[in-house]
Amino acid sequence: MRDLEELGRLADENLVGTWVGQGRHGGTVDEFGGCSFVVTGIPAAFFNGVFSSGPVDDPDAAVGAAMTFMAGHAVPWLLWVRDGVDDELLAAGRRAGLAEAGGPPGMALPIIDDIPAPPPELRIEVVDDVDGFAVFRDLSARGFEMPIEFVEMLIADSMIDDPAFGVVVGSLDGVPASCALVSVTGTTAGIYNVATPPEFRRRGYGAAVTWAAIEVGAQRGCDHAVLQASEMGAPVYRRMGFVDVGRYVQLEGAAPES
């Protein structure tokens, strides 16, 4: 079984690969000095990021390049580094005036083993067409309570044919109720966009679609899973067998004033 250090590294690599993959479908991607820059164009910091999965050679230069890149796109953004992975890069970000923005816990399921059956009333399907992606976007927008336009910018139709991504939707008598996305990097199944609108919550549907996304990852060669949890979701994932691999630190850069 992989130890926590290796699982943390794989979680970092999946986080970077996922955002870069999404950015290549509908945004702008660049790299500098071991950091990946991703702009989706959404005017919210969370959706434009600078990611590092290991120590960079010149932290101040990397932060400077990130600030120039993001300023050129006129978007707010976040620098993501898992705690303890690159303290010098975080220090450089703070010296440059980036603001503390919290950060989610990273979690990993060390082994994909038995996948429990979903609640009997919930029918879960892998969606792989334009109509299915439209349902996924609608659930995501309502589940995260954000504008549908943001989700449309983040989840491009071209992702349908990308084997690195898979989308599952759970429905009740034909009514979509919950969804999740899996992003495959190597043998890692990264779980993202687990969303359940308020009227369908507290029924176990979020956990069910998470398991379904993990199963899609297993079918594509994955033997473990990772995610970044919300504070509300973390206890649910721990009950599913996920373990903590370290918190991500987020530092925020503001969009330039017009």
Secondary structure, DSSP 8 states (H G I E B T S, - for coil): ---HHHHHHHHHHHHHHHHHHHHHHHSEEEEETTEEEEE---SSGGGEEEEESS--S-HHHHHHHHHHHHHHHT--EEEEEETTT-HHHHHHHHHTT-EE----EEEEES---------TT-EEEEE-SHHHHHHHHHHHHHHHT--HHHHHHHS-GGGGG-TTEEEEEEEETTEEEEEEEEEEETTEEEEEEEE--GGG-SSSHHHHHHHHHHHHHHHTT-SEEEEE--TTTHHHHHHHT-EEEEEEEEEEE-----
